[in-house]
């Protein structure tokens, strides 16, 4: 815990487990990351920043004290991102324009997206299910992406 407090600023088991850092990942030749209050998409080959979206200023008041957004879940051309303020954003993965937003209680963990539904775990232990009304919103089946992030390369389970 001492090292976690020194390196992450978190000194309790639940805080360390909840800490996700930026969790960058590559999908379709692009690097997606979430750090602090900003979601970012970078073209891997050129290094060009395609878009950045500050979600803290948009929906939250007060100073930024820590990372306030989850890593994005990328499916069907959308990046689903949650905030500690309880917001759930569906961003267009090409341009970061909002496809929709909804507010619940504080969210610290990345959502899962399967079968047209977004599963959202909250800080208090609740689990919400948001119906997207589009069955193509599917394929981000677990926290941290699909089985491919563990080295399994089954095409059926590949992220976007």
C-alpha positions, 0 to 999 in steps of 0.5 A, spaced: 500 500 500 505 504 501 508 504 494 501 505 491 500 511 495 507 514 493 505 512 485 498 513 485 496 517 490 491 511 493 492 508 499 486 503 500 485 496 497 478 498 494 482 505 491 488 501 488 483 496 485 479 501 482 485 505 479 485 504 472 490 509 469 490 511 462 489 504 459 491 506 452 489 501 447 490 500 439 484 499 435 483 499 427 490 503 427 488 508 432 491 509 439 485 510 444 486 513 451 483 516 457 487 520 462 485 525 467 479 528 464 480 527 456 479 522 451 484 522 445 484 518 439 491 518 435 493 515 428 498 510 429 502 511 423 503 518 423 502 520 430 497 525 428 492 527 434 485 525 430 481 528 436 481 530 444 475 530 448 475 534 455 469 530 459 470 534 465 469 541 463 463 538 459 459 535 465 462 536 472 464 543 476 469 543 481 477 542 480 480 536 477 483 532 483 484 525 479 482 521 473 475 522 472 473 518 466 474 510 465 477 507 459 473 507 453 469 501 450 470 501 443 464 498 439 460 499 432 464 506 431 462 508 438 467 509 444 463 508 450 466 512 456 463 513 463 465 519 468 466 519 476 460 524 476 456 518 473 455 520 466 455 515 460 457 518 454 457 514 447 462 518 442 463 517 435 469 514 435 471 518 428 470 525 431 468 524 438 461 528 437 456 525 442 451 520 440 448 521 447 449 521 455 446 519 461 447 520 468 447 515 474 452 515 480 459 515 480 462 510 475 470 508 476 470 502 472 470 501 464 463 499 461 462 492 457 458 492 451 454 486 449 448 484 445 446 492 444 447 493 451 452 497 455 453 494 462 455 500 467 458 498 474 458 503 479 462 505 485 457 503 490 456 496 487 450 497 483 450 494 475 446 498 470 444 496 463 443 501 458 439 498 452 442 502 446 437 499 441 442 497 436 444 490 436 451 492 433 453 495 439 456 488 441 463 486 442 466 489 448 465 483 453 469 484 459 473 490 463 479 491 459 476 489 452 475 482 449 479 476 450 484 478 445 487 483 450 489 476 454 493 474 448 487 470 445 486 471 437 479 469 436 476 473 430 469 472 433 472 476 440 476 482 436 474 489 439 473 494 433 
